[in-house]
């Protein structure tokens, strides 16, 4: 019998706030606020998606927006944070960096500052009471003006810290075909000066040129996805030499049509080039898979051994902003997991 991946200690570095919701939760919140959900979030869940073209992305975004519209008060925000911590704990995650754009929830709680403070307060509470420590990445959106990103970066810096219940990173998400990457660089410069991890998305919907443009403009610590760097050997080598970690989300890559099947996800190529990897679930609400399934895909589909899975887990912990005590304890427990007879 293989060792259970849900007991493998790991960090979870790529999980979006709305997308982290349990499908039962979004249905509860819709009922609470008397809102209608699309069939894809009720009887047709999980939805069939593809984002290789603008129409496919529009459908994905429409479903995401429908779910986000159900989050309408402080209790909703707190529930999402708490359940994300509980779900991660059940999957062996010792450290979660949940990514949130407070702009989306600001109208219901009095502004972006109260929205972020609620999330941070519940992250701190969950870290005290659950088995997973929770920190926050503030994420700007590519579909908004770069000045909005600067506003969020300034907000993020006010709550920057190095432990649970703090902002530990700054990201950039949404359709990477929108916006000009370089125009978001000033926001990332603000975040860098505050010591935040720089974790923009790049290299999922677009190819290696987008990865290179992001490396040039932002000098990131990690890239959300980044998998398509493998399509250009020169860019693949540059990523390897940079030390940037990739947050690879195999099941979401397939769900969005980036790859036709899990066998096509180039995780093996990335690892063999010495690039640090942190597996992530991205948006379980829409993709129907959580963190455990990413590790199971690596083992059952891509042929990773338990030793290689352990190294993926170590990579996630080393790429995280977890406090050293949390990281070192988890790394020791990875060794213990591997030492347990299969």
Secondary structure, 3 states (H helix, E strand, C coil): CCCCHHHCCEEEEEEECHHHCCHHHHHHHHHHCCCCCCHHHCCCCCCCCCCCCHHHHHHHHHHHHHHHCCCCCHHHHHHHHHHHHHHHHHCCEEEEEEEECHHHCHHHHCCHHHHHHHHHHHHHHHHHHCCCEEEEEEEEECCCCHHHHHHHHHHHHHCECCCCCCEEEEEEECCCCCCCHHHHHHHHHHHHHCCCEEEEEECCCCCHHHHHHHHHHHCCCEEEECHHHHHCHHHHHHHHHHCCEEEECHHHHHHCCCCCCHHHCCHHHHHHCCCCEEECCECHHHHCCCHHHHHHHHHHCCCCCHHHHHHHHHHHHHHCCCCHHHHHHHHHHHHHHHHCCC
